[in-house]
Amino acid sequence: MDSIAPADASPRPVDYSRVFTQAIDRLHAEGRYRVFIDILRNKGMFPNARCFHGHNGPKPITVWCSNDYLAMGQHPDVIAAMESALHDVGAGSGGTRNIGGNTHYHVDLEGELADLHGKEAALLFTSGYVSNDATLSTLAKVLPGCIIYSDELNHASMIAGIRNSGCEKRVWRHNDVAHLEELLAADDPAVPKLIAFESVYSMDGDIAPIHAICDLADKYNALTYLDEVHAVGMYGARGGGISERDDAAKRLTIIEGTLGKAFGVMGGYIAADRTIIDVIRSYAPGFIFTTSLSPVLVAGALASVRHLKASSAERDGQQAAAARLKSMFADAGLPVMSSTTHIVPLMVGDPVKAKRISDILLAEYGVYVQPINYPTVPRGTERLRFTPGPAHDAAMMAELTAALVEIWERLELRVAA
């Protein structure tokens, strides 16, 4: 009888390439593989840009999905301030704030941001994502036993900060203050509590009931953390956000914002009382160990914040443009989602179709708008998200609407009831 060779018990080596390829293949199969479009904006001519994607040389396009809502990234005062700073101090900050990055531009901008929100102090970060992650994770660690109550539609950066804190969390149904109170009431009154939420939810374009949430915070002795990234510069007499517009800023413990959307540059920040700011400055690794923003960027953001504190023309123009586009979409029978803000979402409900519409708009009509798919929005709610600004005129909107109607008919998509 022939002998049987012993089985080789040694484990097979991991095929790393196969694992990575499968991860990308899954995204393609689900229709949510992200493609970054290769473009350059034309200085002083926004929303006009040049697209290099799939072309031999640049093709003129119109940008409809930028978060530079007010085109402040193109504003002459902002560009001049950045050029001046570049020639004054050079390109970089020199390191972390502790070592070499605490330029006077940083000090001035933090003062302007604190004033914007009616707070004692402010602190700059390299991005809005970092400011949320670093602040929320640090707060909970400084407050032993803290529980964070998070709106279910909070941004990924807030979710990351809460997760990284290691604290207990309670997720409350979106903008449902009754559910929030149920959760608050069920926990030990002696335990530190923090309610984290946004003012404008950028995918649906709805607004949080800030005063009602603050009422619950007062009742249950909770701190409040408001993400205003899609509202700063956009709302309020000086651009302080929804909390300024609704006279609620003084009731909030911490207000977080970005310099990369309506202010048109880059960076994130928080504003609060001096002690809280000092705690985050002193304990947050995401602040302490990161090279600070270039003074060139800070100078541009400073010019933008100062301009929008004094000028409402950009805000008024943007609100008028958003209202006009919503009306045009609705009149054309396109499935525009209800929104009380500057966000104009158009429901598609399928990731493959959303990507297909985006591709046709770019290739055939010179219109750039990115599809919004899972995990940014829930599966089955994939959409196109338009952000018309003060420079998007009626003729552009008419051309866009006609293009969308043609594509909807071509692809036999569902229209609004």
N, C-alpha and C positions, 0 to 999 in steps of 0.2 A: 504494500500500500504506500502510495506516495505521501511524503511528509508535507504538511501545510506550513508555509512560511509565516512566522508571526506577523501580526498586523503592526504597521508603523504607528506607534502611539504618540509620536511627536506632533505637536500642533502645527497646523499650516500657518505660514507667516501671513500677516494681514496684508491684503491687497489695497493699499491706501488709495491708489489711483481709481480703483473700481468704486470704492465707497464715495469718493468725492464726485465722480461722474454720475453715480446714481442719484446723489443729492440734487445735482443740477437737472438731471433728467426728470425728476419728480416735479420740479417747478415748471418745466416745459409741458409736461403731461397735464398739469392742472391749469395751464394757460396763464400763469402768473409770473413767468420769468420776466425780470425787469430789464429793459433796454434803456441805457442812458443816451440821450440824443446829443450829438456833437454840434454845439452852436456857439456863436458869439453875438452878444448884443451890440447894437450900434449906439455908441455914446451920444446922448442928447436926442435920440430918435425913438426911444422906447414907446410902443412895444415892438418896433421893427428889429429884426435880428437876421443873422446869416446862419444857415444850416449846412453842415458838411456831411451829414449822415446819408450815405448811399448816393452821393453825387460826385461828379468830377468838378470840384470847385464849389464855392459857396452858392447857396440858393436863398433868395430872400424869403423870409417867413414872418408871420405875426405871432407873437407869444401871447397865449391866453391863460396860462396857468402859473405865472410867477407869483411868489409870495412877497416880492417887492411891490406891495399893493399900491403904493403912492408914487412909484418911480423915483423915490428919493435917492436910490443908488445912481441915478443919472443927474441929480440936481447940481447945478453949477456951484453952489455954496459948499456942498459936500465934497465935490471933486477938488475944488480949490483948497479946502482945509486939508485934505489928504496930501495934495502936492506940496503944500507949505510945510506940513509936518515931516514929510519925506526929506525935504531939503534942510530942515531944521535939525532933526535928530537921527536921520537914517532909517533903515528899514525895520529892524527887529527891536524887541523890548529888552534883550540882554539876559533873559532867563525868567525865573519865577519872581513874583513880587518881592519875596523876602531877599533874594540875592541881587537882582538887578533890574526888575521890571516895573518898579513903582514910579513910573514917570508922572509928571505933573498933569499930563493929559488924563491919566486914569483918575487922579484925585478930582479934577474938575468934572469929569463925566459922572462919577459917583455922586458928587454934590448935586448935579442937575437932575439925576434920576431920583434921588431922595426927595428933592423938591417937587418933582413931577407927581409923585405919589403921596406927598404929604407925610413922609416918614423922616425919622431922624438920620438915617444912614442908608447906604446901598453898597453892594459888593459886586464887582464885575467877574464874569467867568468867560471861558473861551467860546461857549455856545449855550443856547437855551437847554439843550439836552444835558450838558454837564451841570448847569445850575440846578436843574431839577434833581438829578441823580445825587449830586454831592450834598445838596441842602437837606433833602428828605431823609437820606440815609444817615446823615450826621445828627439831625434833630432827634430821631428816634433813639439813637445810641446814647445821646446825652440825657434823655428822659427815661430812666429805668422803668420797664413795664409798659412803655407807651403802646397804645393801640392807634393805628392809622385807619381812618374811614375814607375809602377811595371811591369816587364815582366810577361806574363800570366802563365809561367811555374815556377815561383819562388817558393821556398820551403815554406812549411806550417809555419815555424818559421818566415819567412819574412812577410808573409801575416798576421800572428798574430800581429807582431810588428806594421805594418801599420794600422791594424784595431784598436789596442789599443791606437794608437796615437790620434785617433779622427779627423785626418786631412782629407782633400779631397784627393782622389786618382784617378789615371788614369791608366788603364790596357792596355798595348800595346801588339800587337801580337808578339809571340815568335821570338826574334832576328830580328824583322822587324824594321829597323831604319827609314824607310820612314814613317811608321805609328807612331813611336815615335816622329818624327819631326812634324807631323800633330798635335799631341796632345800638344806638347810644344808651337808651334806657335799660337795655339788657346787660350792660357791663357795669363793673364796680365803679361807683362814683369817685372813689379815691385814686383811680388809675389815670395817669396822664393820657390825654386824648388829642388827636390832631385830625382835622377834617381837610382833605385835599381834593381840590376840584378846579375846573377851568371856567373862564368866563364865556368865551366863544369856542364852541366845539367845531373845529374847522372842516370836518367831513360832512356834517349835516347843516351847519350854519345856524345852530340854535344857541340860546343863551341861558346861563345858570341863574336861578333865583337867589342872588347873592344875599339880600337882606334876610330872606327866610332861613337860609343856612346859617347866617350870623346869629339869628335869634336862637337857633338850636345850640350854637356854640356857647352863647351866653348862658343858656339854661343848663347845659351839662358841663360847663367849665372846660370847654375844649378850645384849643388853638385852631386857627384857620390858615390855610395855605392856598392862595389863588394864583393859578397860572393864567396870565393875561397875554400870552405870546401873540395870539391872533387879534388882539384888541388894542395893544399899546400903539399910539400914534394914530389910531383909527377912530377912536371914540372919546368923548369928553371935550370940554372947551379947549384944553391944552394937550390933548392926546394921551391922557392918563389911563385910558381904557374904559371898560364898562364900569369898573368900580368908581371912576371919577364921574362918568355920565350919570350913574345912579346914586351919587353921593354916599358911597359905601366904603371908600378907601380907609377911612379912619377906624372902621370896625374890624378890619382885617389884620391879622397878626403879621403875615408875610405876603408880599406881592412879588411874583416872579414874572420877568418879561424877557424879550429878545431884542437884539439890535439888528437882526438879520431879515426881518420881514418889513413892516411898514417903515422902519427907520433906514432900511436899505443897505446895511453894511454887514456886520458880523459880530457875534458875541451874545452873551446872556447876562442876566443880573437878578439879584433879589433886593428888595427894599423892606426895611423893618426898623425896629428901635435899635439903638446903638449896641445894647448888650447882646441881642440875638445875632446881629451882624458880626460882632466881635467873636462870638462862639463859633460861628461857621468859618470865619477867617482863620481862627486858631486851631480848629479841629478837623475840618473837611479835607481829606487827602486830595480830592478832585480839584481843590483850589490850591493847596499848599505846594503840591509837587508838579504843577503844570506850568510851563512857560506862559507868561501872561500875553494878552493880546498885543499885537504890534501897535505902537503909538500912532502909526499911520491910520490904522483902522479905528482906533479910539478917537482920533481927531475928526475923522469923517462922521462917526456916530454922534459925537458931541455937537457938530454943526447941524446934523439932522434933527436931533432932539430939540435944540434951541430954536430951529426954524419952525418945527411943528408945534411948539408951545405957543408961538405967536401967530401962526397962519392956519386957518381952517379951510383955505381954498382947496387944498389937495383932498382933504376929507370929504368936503361937500361934493367935489367932482367925482370922487370914487363912489359915493353913495348914489349919486344920480345915475352913474353908469351901470351899477349893479341893478338898480330898479328898472332901468330901460331894458337891459338884457333879459331879466326875468320875464318882463312883460312880452318881449318879442318871442321868446321861447314858448311861453304859454299860448300866445295867440296863434302860433304855428302848429300847435298840437304836440309839441315835444314834451317828454315826461320830466319837466323841471320839478325838482323837489322843493317843498315849502321851506323857506329860509327867511329869517328876520334880520339877517346880517349881510355883509358884503360878499359872502360865499354863494356861488350859483352852481349847485350840483345838478347834474342831469343823469337820471337813473338809467342803467342798462341792465343790470341784474345777471350778467354773465361775463366771466373774465376774458374768455376768448373773443367774444363780440366787442367788449370794451377796447381790447387791444386792436382789433380789426378796424374799428371806427377811428381810433387814434392814428393808425397807420395810413388810412385813406386820406384823412384830413391833412396830414403832413405831406404825403406824396403827391396828391392831386390838387389840393387847395392851398398849400403853403400855410397851413394853420397848425400851430403846435399846442397840443393839450395832452397831458399824460393821463393814461387810465389809472384809476385808483382801485386796487384789488386787495384781497386778503393778504396779510393780516392787518392792513391799515383800516379796512372796513370789514364787517362780517361777510362770510360767504353768502352769495345770492343778492348782495347789495352793491355789486361793483358799479362804478359810475365814472363819468367824466366830471372834473371839478374845474369850473371856470372862475377866474378872479379878474373881472374887468376893472381897469383903472381909469383915472381921469383922462388918459390919452387915447383910450379906446373910443372912437367916435361912432356916430350912428351908422355911417356907411360901412364901417368894419363889422358892426353887429349885424347889419342886414345881410352882408355877404356870408358871415358865419352861419346865421340862421338858415339861409337858403342851402348852404352846403350840407348842414345837418339834416334838413328835410330830405334832400336828395339821397343821402346815405341811408337814412332810416327806411326810405322806400326801397332802395336797392337791396338792402339786407333783410327786408320784410320784418322789421322790428316793431314792437308794440308801441303805439302812440298813446298820449294822455287821453284819459276818458273824458 
